[in-house]
Amino acid sequence: MKKIFVFLSAVILLAAFSACEQDLPTYSDPQARLNFDYTQYASGVVNYSFVFSKGKTKDTVWIQLNTMGKLSYENRPFELQQITSGNHDAIPGKHYVGFDDEAMKSYLTVPAGKNYARVPIILLKDETLDTATFILNVALKPNVNFQVGYFTQASMQITITNELSRPSVWRDFGSLMWYWFGNWGKVKHQFMIDHTGKNWDDAYINSISNNQDLMRYYQNKLQKELDALNQQRAAQGLDPLKEADGTLVDFAGGF
């Protein structure tokens, strides 16, 4: 009796799985779409500073767009556009190479048989970046090949400055950098660069983010050297190291 029960149960489960497979709809939307890939840059924000460019007057940020829909055996050109807000919008030809520039055309294509495209956003160093941060909001311009995909991944924001700027992955709450080093600050960031010889930009942070021992080492090292500096400052009658708004610099982390 037990064997019969097991056999019947297996038959019922097999029938249920078969029914589920038959109910699955096939992908039939002929319209291809594009989404910006946020894997490398948190929430689709890239904070770029020419501080780390070693004197370059032109530099490149690479972004990726992923397709939705069926693959094609032909190259599929697409278009990008700048979405302006009226507030410190980046100016093509001044802060970045425009998307209609001849230098960009070969990159604005999803190659045959591929489901993604990597695009260089070419940034230009200008004196206006010395005292202000300019914003480049990049979005897809729909054409015959591609429409906009997910609304939540429909654009990429790039901030451009000649000043030290917050890395994209260093958010003030809940991020890995917040956990180890606390909130970001310009003075804190510069202290980290001066005392480790590392940029602490997105590229470097991502390269060590999984190394807890190294993160712990840096946290201890930086706090000890900050304590030593503050002792020297106190002996000179100076306040502890602070940000411009008066916030004390520390490396206690967001524990």
CORURSUL-V405050 format. One line per field, one symbol per residue. burial: b if it has 9 or more other C-alpha atoms within 8 Angstrom, else e. Layout:
# CORURSUL-V405050
burial=???
This chain:
# CORURSUL-V405050
burial=eeeeeeeeeeeeeeeeeeeeeeeeeeeeeeebbbbbbbeebbebbbbbbbeeeeeeeebeeebbbbbbbeebeebbebbbbeeeeeeebbeeebbbbebeeeebbebbbbbbebbbbbbbbbbbbbeebbeebbbbbbbbbbeebbbbbeeebbbbbbbbbbbbbbbbbbbbeebbbbbbbbbbbbbbbbebbeeeeeebebebbeebbeeeeebbeebeebbebbeeebeebbeeeeebebbeeeeebbbbbbe
